[in-house]
């Protein structure tokens, strides 16, 4: 039976791990990030991958830093046939990659060489791409730079956000991995080197990149809202107060108002102007210190003071 060390952390990796289990690969252990505080109450929580591993009685390793850790040495001592990673969150040292008998394979959420790095789905949505996908690659010391074993693309729909795309890609990644692994094990693959002149990076989103720019078109503003949902959530300064925008929709309408102005306000609708006279309908919002709320609730509360023609975002 083929032995595998699986490394992953978020929900994206869970169907991939479960697929390997269901196909009766021998999962020697799961390596995931340490338990972390989550939510406003900072409750210590296990990663989704750890929860799946525990449910399936698989040993779990959680080194704070993988390189040089006892856990890394234990993986090396296993000499597994394969290491499979899916959004693990740390670099794998060469000593570990070299310990496998067959290969180390990464399930990456983009169409490489576009979007190497930690936020490939976010950048694909934020940049207005029409598609994204899964790339299976051999793992090398350089980040997401290994030869491509297989790829599959999916369309990014207008209402997709990062959560929905990850949900779709996790299933695509599972199926593509299960289809490709037997070929990797038998050596019946033709890896394709990545074109270095086409590399695009997608580093982790920084806090100062979370703010919306309403001088951009409504499409691009909404793309950023979708890209940063459900975490960390894009924000704007509305009448000087930090306000998160969870969900919005581009409206087929034109305005002469300056960006960030109230185009229309009813009991159930708030339209704001964006760049090039485009218009955005705000649907779910979160004022500072408040829970997120539907726009109707917002307009019945804090939003009552907003006036048509008023520039509320500068």
TILO-162839 format. One record per atom (N, C-alpha, C): x, y, z; atom name. Coordinates in steps of 0.05 Angstrom, whole numbers. Layout:
N
x/y/z/site
X/Y/Z/CA
...
***
This chain:
314
x/y/z/site
17/-24/0/N
0/0/0/CA
18/25/0/C
11/45/-16/N
26/70/-18/CA
23/86/7/C
45/94/19/N
45/110/44/CA
47/140/37/C
33/155/53/N
31/184/48/CA
33/199/74/C
49/221/75/N
47/241/96/CA
32/264/84/C
10/272/96/N
-7/293/86/CA
-3/318/102/C
0/341/89/N
5/367/102/CA
-14/387/92/C
-30/398/110/N
-50/418/102/CA
-62/430/127/C
-77/453/123/N
-89/466/146/CA
-118/474/143/C
-126/490/122/N
-153/500/121/CA
-173/480/110/C
-198/489/109/N
-220/472/99/CA
-215/463/70/C
-202/479/54/N
-194/472/27/CA
-181/445/25/C
-164/438/45/N
-149/414/45/CA
-164/389/54/C
-187/393/67/N
-201/371/80/CA
-212/351/59/C
-227/360/38/N
-236/340/18/CA
-213/325/4/C
-190/338/2/N
-167/325/-11/CA
-156/303/7/C
-154/309/33/N
-146/288/53/CA
-166/266/53/C
-191/273/54/N
-212/252/56/CA
-212/235/31/C
-207/247/8/N
-206/231/-17/CA
-184/210/-16/C
-161/218/-5/N
-139/198/-2/CA
-146/176/17/C
-160/183/39/N
-169/163/58/CA
-188/144/45/C
-208/155/31/N
-228/139/18/CA
-217/120/-3/C
-195/128/-16/N
-181/111/-36/CA
-162/91/-23/C
-162/92/4/N
-147/72/20/CA
-117/75/17/C
-107/99/12/N
-79/104/15/CA
-72/103/45/C
-48/95/51/N
-39/92/79/CA
-29/119/89/C
-45/134/103/N
-37/161/113/CA
-22/157/139/C
4/160/138/N
21/155/162/CA
17/176/184/C
13/201/175/N
8/223/194/CA
-2/247/178/C
-13/266/193/N
-21/291/182/CA
-5/313/196/C
7/331/181/N
21/354/192/CA
4/379/187/C
-2/394/207/N
-19/418/204/CA
-9/440/223/C
-20/463/221/N
-12/486/238/CA
-22/481/267/C
-8/493/286/N
-17/491/314/CA
-45/503/318/C
-58/494/339/N
-84/505/347/CA
-81/535/351/C
-101/551/341/N
-99/580/342/CA
-124/592/354/C
-122/616/366/N
-146/630/375/CA
-162/640/350/C
-188/636/351/N
-205/643/328/CA
-229/659/338/C
-237/679/322/N
-261/694/327/CA
-257/716/348/C
-278/731/353/N
-277/754/371/CA
-271/745/400/C
-278/721/407/N
-273/711/434/CA
-246/697/437/C
-232/695/414/N
-205/682/413/CA
-205/654/425/C
-225/639/418/N
-226/611/427/CA
-206/595/412/C
-190/579/427/N
-170/562/415/CA
-184/540/399/C
-177/538/373/N
-190/520/355/CA
-170/503/340/C
-178/479/334/N
-162/461/317/CA
-167/469/288/C
-147/465/271/N
-150/469/242/CA
-170/449/231/C
-184/456/209/N
-202/436/197/CA
-188/410/190/C
-163/411/181/N
-149/387/174/CA
-144/370/199/C
-137/382/221/N
-133/367/246/CA
-159/353/254/C
-181/368/252/N
-206/356/259/CA
-212/331/242/C
-206/333/216/N
-211/310/198/CA
-192/287/205/C
-167/293/212/N
-148/272/218/CA
-156/258/244/C
-164/273/264/N
-172/261/290/CA
-197/243/285/C
-215/253/269/N
-240/237/263/CA
-232/210/250/C
-211/210/235/N
-202/185/221/CA
-180/171/236/C
-174/178/261/N
-154/165/277/CA
-126/165/265/C
-119/188/253/N
-93/191/240/CA
-76/208/259/C
-51/200/264/N
-33/216/281/CA
-29/244/270/C
-28/264/287/N
-26/292/279/CA
-1/305/291/C
15/318/274/N
38/333/283/CA
32/363/278/C
40/380/298/N
34/409/296/CA
57/426/304/C
80/424/290/N
102/441/298/CA
97/471/292/C
105/487/311/N
103/516/307/CA
120/525/284/C
145/513/283/N
163/517/261/CA
172/490/252/C
167/484/227/N
173/457/217/CA
203/451/215/C
218/470/204/N
247/465/200/CA
261/460/226/C
275/437/227/N
291/430/250/CA
275/419/273/C
249/415/270/N
232/406/292/CA
234/375/295/C
227/365/318/N
226/336/322/CA
205/323/303/C
183/338/298/N
163/328/280/CA
173/324/252/C
190/343/243/N
202/340/216/CA
219/315/215/C
234/310/236/N
251/286/236/CA
235/261/236/C
212/261/249/N
195/237/250/CA
185/231/221/C
177/253/207/N
168/249/179/CA
190/238/162/C
214/249/166/N
237/239/151/CA
242/209/157/C
240/202/182/N
244/174/190/CA
223/155/179/C
200/165/172/N
179/149/160/CA
188/139/132/C
204/156/118/N
210/151/90/CA
185/144/74/C
165/162/73/N
140/156/60/CA
144/154/30/C
125/141/16/N
126/141/-13/CA
121/169/-23/C
102/183/-11/N
94/210/-20/CA
90/229/3/C
96/254/-2/N
86/276/15/CA
66/291/-3/C
42/295/7/N
22/311/-7/CA
15/335/10/C
18/359/-2/N
11/384/13/CA
-12/398/-1/C
-28/411/15/N
-50/428/5/CA
-54/451/25/C
-43/474/18/N
-46/498/35/CA
-37/492/64/C
-13/482/66/N
-2/475/93/CA
5/501/108/C
20/519/95/N
26/544/108/CA
55/549/116/C
73/529/111/N
101/533/116/CA
117/520/94/C
142/530/90/N
160/518/71/CA
169/491/81/C
174/472/63/N
184/446/69/CA
214/446/64/C
231/440/84/N
260/438/79/CA
267/417/59/C
289/421/45/N
299/402/25/CA
303/374/37/C
313/373/62/N
318/348/75/CA
293/331/77/C
271/345/81/N
245/331/83/CA
235/322/56/C
238/340/36/N
229/334/9/CA
245/310/-2/C
270/308/6/N
287/287/-5/CA
283/260/9/C
266/260/30/N
262/235/46/CA
242/217/33/C
227/226/13/N
206/210/1/CA
218/190/-18/C
204/167/-22/N
212/147/-40/CA
204/153/-69/C
181/167/-72/N
170/172/-99/CA
171/202/-106/C
155/218/-91/N
153/246/-98/CA
139/261/-76/C
143/288/-76/N
128/306/-60/CA
111/323/-78/C
85/323/-74/N
66/335/-92/CA
50/356/-78/C
46/379/-90/N
31/401/-78/CA
6/406/-95/C
-17/409/-81/N
-42/417/-94/CA
-46/447/-90/C
-42/462/-112/N
-41/491/-110/CA
-65/503/-124/C
-77/524/-111/N
-102/536/-121/CA
-98/558/-141/C
-84/553/-162/N
-83/572/-185/CA
-73/557/-209/C
-74/571/-232/N
-63/560/-257/CA
-35/570/-260/C
-17/556/-247/N
12/564/-248/CA
22/564/-276/C
41/583/-281/N
57/599/-263/CA
44/624/-252/C
19/629/-259/N
5/652/-248/CA
-4/647/-219/C
3/666/-203/N
-5/667/-174/CA
9/645/-158/C
36/647/-158/N
51/632/-137/CA
48/647/-111/C
47/633/-89/N
45/646/-63/CA
21/639/-47/C
16/654/-26/N
-3/647/-6/CA
-32/656/-10/C
-37/673/-31/N
-64/683/-34/CA
-72/682/-64/C
-70/658/-77/N
-75/657/-105/CA
-104/662/-112/C
-123/651/-96/N
-151/655/-102/CA
-159/684/-99/C
-150/696/-77/N
-156/724/-72/CA
-147/742/-95/C
-123/738/-105/N
-113/755/-127/CA
-128/749/-153/C
-135/725/-158/N
-150/719/-183/CA
-176/734/-183/C
-191/734/-161/N
-216/748/-159/CA
-212/778/-160/C
-193/787/-144/N
-188/816/-141/CA
-179/829/-167/C
-165/814/-184/N
-155/824/-209/CA
-176/821/-232/C
-199/810/-225/N
-221/808/-245/CA
-216/785/-265/C
-200/765/-257/N
-196/742/-275/CA
-222/727/-281/C
-224/716/-304/N
-248/701/-312/CA
-246/672/-303/C
-222/662/-297/N
-219/634/-289/CA
-196/631/-270/C
-197/609/-255/N
-175/601/-238/CA
-174/570/-241/C
-161/557/-222/N
-159/528/-225/CA
-140/515/-205/C
-134/490/-210/N
-116/475/-193/CA
-92/467/-210/C
-69/469/-197/N
-44/459/-209/CA
-32/438/-190/C
-27/415/-200/N
-11/395/-185/CA
18/397/-193/C
35/401/-174/N
64/406/-180/CA
82/389/-162/C
105/382/-173/N
126/371/-156/CA
135/393/-138/C
141/386/-113/N
151/406/-94/CA
181/409/-96/C
190/434/-96/N
218/440/-96/CA
223/461/-74/C
248/468/-69/N
254/487/-48/CA
243/515/-54/C
241/522/-79/N
231/549/-87/CA
200/548/-87/C
188/570/-77/N
159/571/-72/CA
143/566/-98/C
127/545/-98/N
108/539/-119/CA
121/538/-147/C
146/530/-148/N
161/532/-173/CA
166/505/-187/C
155/483/-175/N
160/457/-186/CA
146/452/-213/C
155/431/-226/N
143/424/-252/CA
114/416/-248/C
98/423/-269/N
69/418/-268/CA
63/390/-277/C
47/375/-260/N
39/348/-266/CA
12/348/-280/C
-6/366/-272/N
-33/367/-283/CA
-46/393/-275/C
-65/402/-292/N
-80/427/-285/CA
-109/423/-294/C
-126/438/-280/N
-154/439/-288/CA
-165/466/-281/C
-179/479/-300/N
-189/506/-296/CA
-219/506/-290/C
-228/526/-275/N
-256/530/-270/CA
-262/560/-275/C
-287/566/-281/N
-296/593/-286/CA
-300/607/-259/C
-293/633/-258/N
-300/650/-235/CA
-326/664/-242/C
-347/657/-228/N
-373/669/-233/CA
-374/697/-220/C
-393/714/-229/N
-395/741/-219/CA
-401/743/-189/C
-414/722/-178/N
-421/723/-150/CA
-402/706/-133/C
-381/695/-144/N
-362/680/-129/CA
-346/698/-111/C
-340/688/-86/N
-321/701/-69/CA
-299/680/-63/C
-280/688/-46/N
-258/670/-40/CA
-268/644/-28/C
-287/645/-10/N
-297/621/3/CA
-310/602/-18/C
-326/612/-36/N
-340/595/-55/CA
-320/583/-75/C
-300/598/-83/N
-280/588/-101/CA
-263/566/-88/C
-255/570/-63/N
-240/550/-49/CA
-257/524/-46/C
-283/527/-41/N
-300/504/-39/CA
-300/488/-65/C
-301/502/-87/N
-301/489/-113/CA
-274/477/-119/C
-253/492/-113/N
-226/482/-119/CA
-218/458/-102/C
-228/457/-78/N
-221/434/-61/CA
-231/408/-74/C
-254/408/-87/N
-264/384/-100/CA
-249/379/-126/C
-243/400/-140/N
-227/397/-165/CA
-200/386/-158/C
-188/397/-137/N
-161/387/-128/CA
-162/359/-120/C
-182/351/-105/N
-185/323/-96/CA
-186/304/-121/C
-204/311/-139/N
-208/293/-162/CA
-183/292/-180/C
-170/315/-184/N
-147/316/-201/CA
-123/301/-188/C
-121/303/-162/N
-99/289/-148/CA
-104/259/-149/C
-128/250/-144/N
-134/221/-144/CA
-131/209/-172/C
-136/225/-192/N
-132/216/-220/CA
-103/215/-228/C
-86/233/-216/N
-59/236/-225/CA
-39/219/-208/C
-45/215/-182/N
-26/201/-165/CA
-18/173/-176/C
-36/157/-186/N
-27/131/-196/CA
-6/134/-218/C
-9/154/-235/N
11/159/-256/CA
38/168/-244/C
36/184/-223/N
61/193/-210/CA
75/169/-198/C
60/152/-185/N
72/128/-172/CA
84/109/-193/C
71/106/-215/N
81/88/-236/CA
102/101/-254/C
105/127/-252/N
124/141/-269/CA
113/148/-296/C
87/145/-300/N
74/150/-326/CA
64/179/-327/C
82/198/-322/N
75/227/-324/CA
96/241/-340/C
89/264/-351/N
108/281/-366/CA
107/309/-354/C
121/314/-333/N
120/340/-319/CA
128/362/-338/C
115/385/-335/N
120/408/-353/CA
132/431/-336/C
156/440/-343/N
168/462/-328/CA
151/487/-331/C
151/503/-309/N
137/528/-310/CA
153/549/-326/C
139/566/-341/N
151/587/-356/CA
158/610/-338/C
183/614/-332/N
191/634/-312/CA
184/662/-321/C
182/667/-347/N
175/694/-356/CA
145/700/-353/C
130/681/-344/N
101/685/-340/CA
93/683/-311/C
113/683/-293/N
107/680/-265/CA
94/706/-254/C
73/702/-238/N
59/724/-224/CA
57/715/-195/C
64/733/-176/N
63/725/-148/CA
38/736/-134/C
29/721/-114/N
6/729/-99/CA
12/727/-69/C
27/747/-58/N
34/746/-30/CA
9/750/-12/C
12/742/13/N
-10/745/32/CA
-19/774/33/C
-46/777/34/N
-57/804/35/CA
-49/818/61/C
-39/843/58/N
-31/858/82/CA
-54/876/91/C
-54/883/117/N
-76/900/127/CA
-80/926/112/C
-58/938/102/N
-62/963/88/CA
-72/960/59/C
-76/934/51/N
-88/929/25/CA
-117/922/26/C
-129/923/50/N
-156/915/54/CA
-176/938/48/C
-166/962/46/N
-184/985/42/CA
-193/988/13/C
-218/994/9/N
-229/997/-18/CA
-223/1024/-29/C
-220/1025/-55/N
-214/1050/-69/CA
-237/1056/-89/C
-255/1074/-81/N
-279/1079/-97/CA
-273/1096/-122/C
-248/1104/-126/N
-242/1116/-152/CA
-239/1095/-174/C
-237/1069/-166/N
-237/1048/-185/CA
-266/1043/-194/C
-269/1028/-215/N
-296/1022/-225/CA
-311/1004/-205/C
-338/1004/-206/N
-354/988/-189/CA
-346/958/-191/C
-339/950/-215/N
-331/922/-219/CA
-306/915/-203/C
-286/933/-203/N
-262/928/-189/CA
-265/931/-159/C
-282/950/-150/N
-288/952/-122/CA
-301/926/-112/C
-321/917/-127/N
-335/893/-119/CA
-317/868/-121/C
-298/868/-140/N
-279/846/-141/CA
-263/844/-116/C
-255/866/-105/N
-239/866/-80/CA
-256/857/-57/C
-282/866/-56/N
-300/858/-35/CA
-302/827/-35/C
-306/816/-59/N
-309/787/-62/CA
-283/772/-55/C
-261/784/-63/N
-235/771/-58/CA
-228/770/-28/C
-237/789/-13/N
-231/790/16/CA
-253/779/34/C
-272/766/22/N
-294/754/37/CA
-291/723/37/C
-292/710/60/N
-301/720/86/CA
-279/730/104/C
-254/731/96/N
-233/740/113/CA
-211/752/96/C
-201/775/103/N
-206/791/127/CA
-229/811/125/C
-242/813/102/N
-264/830/95/CA
-254/858/89/C
-261/868/65/N
-253/894/56/CA
-268/916/71/C
-256/939/74/N
-269/961/88/CA
-266/987/74/C
-281/1007/82/N
-279/1034/72/CA
-283/1053/96/C
-276/1078/93/N
-281/1098/114/CA
-306/1113/106/C
-329/1105/117/N
-354/1117/110/CA
-361/1139/131/C
-361/1164/121/N
-364/1187/139/CA
-344/1186/162/C
-320/1178/154/N
-297/1178/173/CA
-296/1154/192/C
-315/1135/189/N
-315/1112/207/CA
-309/1087/191/C
-292/1070/202/N
-285/1045/188/CA
-309/1027/186/C
-315/1020/161/N
-339/1004/156/CA
-332/981/137/C
-338/957/145/N
-332/933/128/CA
-355/929/109/C
-348/922/84/N
-368/915/64/CA
-365/885/58/C
-385/870/65/N
-385/841/61/CA
-395/833/34/C
-414/847/24/N
-426/838/-2/CA
-438/862/-16/C
-434/862/-42/N
-445/884/-59/CA
-451/873/-87/C
-462/890/-104/N
-469/881/-131/CA
-466/905/-150/C
-454/900/-173/N
-451/921/-193/CA
-478/926/-206/C
-485/951/-209/N
-511/959/-221/CA
-507/971/-248/C
-524/963/-267/N
-522/973/-295/CA
-535/1001/-295/C
-519/1020/-286/N
-529/1047/-283/CA
-506/1066/-284/C
-510/1091/-292/N
-489/1111/-294/CA
-496/1135/-278/C
-475/1148/-266/N
-480/1172/-250/CA
-458/1193/-256/C
-464/1218/-251/N
-444/1239/-253/CA
-433/1247/-226/C
-442/1234/-205/N
-432/1241/-178/CA
-403/1231/-175/C
-389/1246/-158/N
-361/1238/-153/CA
-361/1211/-139/C
-339/1196/-142/N
-338/1169/-129/CA
-342/1171/-99/C
-357/1151/-88/N
-362/1150/-60/CA
-387/1165/-51/C
-403/1174/-70/N
-428/1189/-64/CA
-452/1171/-64/C
-473/1179/-49/N
-498/1165/-48/CA
-514/1171/-74/C
-518/1152/-91/N
-532/1155/-116/CA
-562/1152/-111/C
-569/1132/-95/N
-597/1127/-89/CA
-599/1114/-61/C
-620/1121/-47/N
-625/1110/-21/CA
-655/1106/-17/C
-662/1081/-12/N
-690/1074/-5/CA
-690/1058/21/C
-712/1047/29/N
-713/1032/54/CA
-697/1006/51/C
-693/997/26/N
-680/971/22/CA
-656/972/4/C
-647/996/-4/N
-625/997/-24/CA
-608/1021/-19/C
-582/1016/-21/N
-562/1038/-20/CA
-543/1035/-44/C
-544/1055/-62/N
-527/1055/-85/CA
-505/1076/-81/C
-480/1069/-86/N
-458/1087/-83/CA
-444/1089/-110/C
-433/1113/-116/N
-419/1117/-141/CA
-390/1107/-138/C
-379/1098/-160/N
-351/1090/-162/CA
-338/1103/-186/C
-314/1094/-193/N
-300/1107/-215/CA
-314/1104/-242/C
-308/1123/-260/N
-320/1124/-287/CA
-350/1124/-287/C
-362/1135/-266/N
-391/1138/-265/CA
-406/1112/-260/C
-392/1091/-252/N
-405/1065/-247/CA
-418/1065/-219/C
-435/1046/-215/N
-452/1046/-190/CA
-451/1018/-177/C
-449/1019/-150/N
-448/995/-134/CA
-471/994/-114/C
-485/972/-112/N
-506/968/-92/CA
-494/953/-68/C
-495/966/-45/N
-485/954/-20/CA
-506/936/-9/C
-500/911/-3/N
-520/891/5/CA
-515/881/34/C
-490/879/42/N
-485/870/70/CA
-461/887/80/C
-465/898/104/N
-446/918/114/CA
-442/914/144/C
-419/924/154/N
-413/921/182/CA
-400/946/193/C
-416/963/206/N
-404/987/218/CA
-385/980/240/C
-367/998/247/N
-347/993/268/CA
-360/986/294/C
-352/964/306/N
-362/956/332/CA
-389/942/331/C
-399/937/307/N
-426/925/304/CA
-423/898/289/C
-443/880/292/N
-443/856/275/CA
-450/863/246/C
-444/845/228/N
-452/850/200/CA
-482/849/198/C
-493/864/179/N
-522/866/177/CA
-530/870/148/C
-554/862/142/N
-565/867/115/CA
-569/897/112/C
-569/906/87/N
-570/935/82/CA
-596/947/92/C
-618/932/91/N
-643/943/101/CA
-641/950/131/C
-628/932/147/N
-625/938/175/CA
-606/962/180/C
-586/964/163/N
-567/986/165/CA
-582/1012/160/C
-598/1013/139/N
-612/1038/131/CA
-633/1045/151/C
-643/1026/166/N
-662/1032/187/CA
-649/1041/213/C
-622/1039/214/N
-607/1047/237/CA
-587/1069/231/C
-562/1062/232/N
-540/1082/228/CA
-543/1096/201/C
-552/1081/180/N
-553/1092/153/CA
-575/1113/149/C
-592/1118/168/N
-614/1137/165/CA
-604/1165/158/C
-580/1172/167/N
-570/1199/163/CA
-558/1203/136/C
-555/1182/120/N
-543/1186/93/CA
-563/1200/75/C
-552/1218/58/N
-568/1234/40/CA
-560/1230/11/C
-578/1229/-7/N
-572/1226/-36/CA
-555/1250/-44/C
-534/1245/-59/N
-516/1266/-68/CA
-492/1270/-49/C
-494/1260/-25/N
-473/1264/-5/CA
-449/1246/-11/C
-425/1257/-10/N
-401/1241/-13/CA
-394/1230/14/C
-399/1204/18/N
-395/1191/44/CA
-368/1177/46/C
-355/1172/23/N
-329/1160/22/CA
-310/1177/6/C
-288/1186/18/N
-270/1204/5/CA
-242/1192/3/C
***
